[in-house]
Structures are given as structure tokens and as C-alpha cells.
């Protein structure tokens, strides 16, 4: 979606408070919805979108338009709505917003993420082989909706068509199964590694040290 298209949607959303755009929107929703329930859902989503766009500036629109996936665009939309509602809804919504931000940061870190098919190209294998490696715990994949996104940083940056040396061993050392926690481990400073990030330590060849840190992370939680 181009920036001008997203800006156009923003302008349309801001005008939904007047009767004519509302009626036109209702007619459009009626044309695409399969039944009344789906039409009601579309209408609610559009109202939510309209409310979320009321105070969005151009810089934020550019960021949203450049989102590499629809899932990340939805993260952005949710954040806009949550920021608007957090003061009214209290600490629970603010906690959820922090969770959304944390996940988005993990998705964007160190070059971002790629799809299963893109990961297959990087590894020189089929998407089916990538999925098999994911299920075997040999690749880190972050679930987003019904799909999986693969952090780019886990692939061998020297272009040898594989994963970072030692990655599979570290993945096999974890005591935690949650992929988001595993991604967080790699990207945050760790006291057991002299405050280096495990990813940096792994790039430096400190495989055994990172494995020990991963085992401790599984036993005691994030450190």
C-alpha cells in the first residue's frame, strides 16, 4: 500500500463522523459482506480504524505504509488504538500495549524477519523443509496469526546458505518453549555473558557459554 493510499484512508476515516460518508460506507460494506454478522464486524473494524486515525501524523503513516507485512500493519493499528484508549481503560490495557510493542521490537530487530518461502531461499531448501526444521526446533520462528516469521539474524551472515554456527545447539538447550521468549533471550544483554547479547556471543563463537546461558534462562526465566 502506498503512502498516499494510506493517507487517503486516513482522510476518509476522519470524515466518517458526517452522515454522507457513513451511509456510503454502509453501502460498500453491504456489498462485500457475506451476511449481516460479517457486515457488523466490518463496520466495527472501520469505526475502530477511524477513531485510531484521528491524530496520526504523516511520519507515523509513512512507517505504517512501509510495514513489511499485514501482520505488522495490524500491530501498528492496534498500538494507535491502544494509545488512545490506555488512559481510560487502565493498567491492563497498558500492559497489553507494552506486550505488543515488545513483540514488534523483536520482529524488527537485526534486519527484521522473513516468511517461510523467503527463509527457504536463504537456506537453499524448500518451504516444506523450512517447516520441518521449525517443528524439529532447529529454526526459530515467531508465530504471527496463522503464519510464522523467521528472524533474519539467525541465518549465517557470511552467506554460506545455513544458520548461524551453534544456533541449533543453543535452541536445543532451552528450558522454555515460547518462541518470543527465546527471541528475547538472543537479543538482550545477559549477565552470564559479561552483559553481551547472546546473539553477539554466538557470532563470536562462544557457543558453549551461550548454551549454558540458555539453560539458565530456561531454569530461572529472563535474566
C-alpha positions in Angstrom: 0.0 0.0 0.0 1.5 3.4 -1.0 1.8 6.2 1.5 -0.7 8.3 -0.5 -3.2 5.4 -0.3 -2.9 5.2 3.5 -3.2 8.9 3.8 -6.3 8.8 1.7 -7.7 6.1 4.0 -6.8 8.3 7.0 -8.6 11.3 5.4 -11.7 9.1 4.7 -11.6 7.8 8.2 -11.5 11.3 9.7 -14.6 12.2 7.7 -16.7 9.3 8.9 -18.4 11.5 11.5 -20.6 13.1 8.8 -23.7 11.3 7.6 -22.9 11.0 3.9 -19.6 9.1 4.3 -21.2 6.8 6.9 -24.1 5.9 4.6 -21.7 5.4 1.7 -19.5 3.2 3.8 -22.5 1.1 5.0 -23.5 0.5 1.4 -19.9 -0.6 0.5 -19.8 -2.9 3.4 -23.2 -4.4 2.5 -21.8 -5.2 -1.0 -18.7 -7.1 0.2 -20.1 -8.8 3.4 -21.5 -12.3 3.1 -24.1 -11.8 5.8 -25.3 -9.4 8.5 -22.8 -10.7 11.0 -19.8 -10.1 8.7 -21.2 -6.6 7.8 -21.4 -5.7 11.5 -17.8 -6.9 12.1 -16.6 -4.8 9.1 -18.5 -1.8 10.4 -17.0 -2.1 13.9 -13.5 -2.5 12.5 -13.9 0.6 10.3 -15.2 2.6 13.3 -12.1 1.4 15.2 -9.9 2.4 12.3 -11.5 5.8 12.1 -11.0 6.5 15.7 -7.4 5.3 15.6 -6.5 7.6 12.7 -7.8 10.9 14.1 -4.5 12.1 15.5 -2.0 10.2 13.3 0.8 12.3 11.8 2.5 11.8 8.4 5.6 10.3 9.9 3.5 7.5 11.5 1.6 7.0 8.3 4.9 6.5 6.4 6.1 4.0 9.0 2.8 2.1 8.7 2.9 2.1 4.9 6.4 0.6 4.9 5.4 -2.3 7.2 6.8 -5.4 5.6 3.6 -7.5 6.3 -0.1 -7.0 7.0 0.5 -8.5 10.5 2.9 -5.7 11.4 0.5 -3.2 10.0 -2.1 -4.6 12.4 0.3 -4.3 15.2 0.7 -0.6 14.3 -3.1 -0.1 14.1 -3.6 -1.8 17.5 -0.9 0.4 19.0 -2.6 3.6 17.7 -5.9 2.5 19.2 -4.4 1.4 22.5 -2.5 4.6 22.9 -5.8 6.5 22.6 -7.7 4.2 25.0 -5.0 3.4 27.5 -5.7 6.4 29.8 -9.3 5.4 30.0 -9.0 1.6 30.2 -6.3 1.4 33.0 -3.3 -0.7 33.7 -4.5 -3.9 31.9 -4.6 -2.3 28.5 -1.3 -0.5 29.1 0.3 -3.9 30.0 -1.1 -5.4 26.7 0.3 -2.4 24.8 3.7 -3.0 26.3 3.5 -6.6 25.1 2.6 -5.5 21.6 5.5 -3.1 21.5 7.9 -5.7 22.8 6.8 -8.2 20.1 7.0 -5.6 17.4 10.6 -4.8 18.5 11.5 -8.4 18.3 10.1 -8.6 14.8 12.0 -5.6 13.6 15.4 -6.3 15.4 18.6 -7.1 13.5 17.2 -6.9 10.0 13.6 -8.0 10.7 12.0 -11.2 9.7 11.3 -13.2 6.6 8.5 -15.5 5.5 8.8 -19.3 5.2 9.3 -19.0 1.5 12.0 -16.3 1.9 13.7 -18.4 4.6 13.7 -21.3 2.1 15.5 -19.2 -0.5 18.1 -18.1 2.1 18.8 -21.7 3.0 18.5 -23.2 -0.5 15.8 -25.6 0.5 12.0 -26.0 0.1 9.4 -24.2 2.3 8.4 -27.7 3.5 12.0 -28.3 4.6 11.9 -25.0 6.5 8.7 -26.0 8.3 10.3 -29.4 9.2 13.3 -27.6 10.7 11.0 -25.3 12.6 9.0 -28.2 14.1 12.2 -30.0 15.0 13.4 -26.9 16.9 16.3 -26.2 14.5 15.0 -22.8 13.4 13.4 -20.0 15.4 10.1 -19.0 14.1 7.7 -16.4 15.6 4.0 -17.1 15.2 2.0 -14.2 13.7 -1.6 -15.1 13.0 -1.6 -18.4 11.1 1.9 -17.8 9.7 5.4 -17.9 11.0 8.1 -15.3 10.6 11.8 -16.2 10.8 14.2 -13.7 12.3 16.9 -12.8 9.8 19.7 -12.7 12.4 19.6 -16.5 12.8 20.9 -17.1 9.3 24.6 -17.2 8.6 25.7 -13.7 7.8 28.7 -15.0 5.9 26.3 -16.2 3.1 27.1 -19.9 3.4 23.4 -20.9 3.0 22.9 -22.1 6.6 22.2 -20.8 10.0 24.5 -19.1 12.5 27.0 -21.6 13.8 25.9 -23.0 17.1 22.3 -21.8 16.7 20.8 -25.3 16.7 22.7 -26.3 19.8 21.5 -23.3 21.7 17.9 -23.8 20.6 18.2 -27.4 21.9 19.5 -26.1 25.3 16.5 -24.0 26.2 14.1 -25.0 29.0 11.5 -22.6 27.7 9.3 -23.4 24.6 7.9 -20.0 24.0 9.5 -18.6 20.8 9.1 -15.0 21.8 11.0 -15.6 25.0 13.7 -17.4 23.0 14.0 -14.4 20.6 14.2 -12.1 23.6 17.0 -14.1 25.1 19.2 -13.8 22.0 18.6 -10.0 21.7 19.0 -8.8 25.3 22.1 -8.3 27.4 22.9 -11.3 29.6 24.9 -11.1 32.8 26.2 -14.7 32.3 27.9 -13.4 29.2 29.5 -10.3 30.7 26.5 -8.3 29.6 26.9 -9.3 26.0 23.9 -10.2 24.0 23.8 -14.0 23.4 23.5 -13.2 19.6 26.8 -11.3 19.7 28.4 -14.0 21.8 27.3 -16.6 19.3 28.7 -14.6 16.4 32.0 -14.5 18.3 32.0 -18.3 18.5 31.2 -18.6 22.2 28.8 -21.5 21.7 29.2 -23.3 25.0 28.8 -20.1 27.0 25.6 -19.3 25.2 24.3 -22.8 25.7 24.9 -22.5 29.4 23.1 -19.1 29.5 20.2 -20.6 27.6 19.9 -23.4 30.1 19.9 -20.9 33.0 17.3 -18.8 31.2 15.1 -21.8 31.0 15.5 -22.6 34.7 15.1 -19.1 36.1 13.3 -17.1 33.4 14.6 -14.0 31.7 17.9 -12.7 33.2 
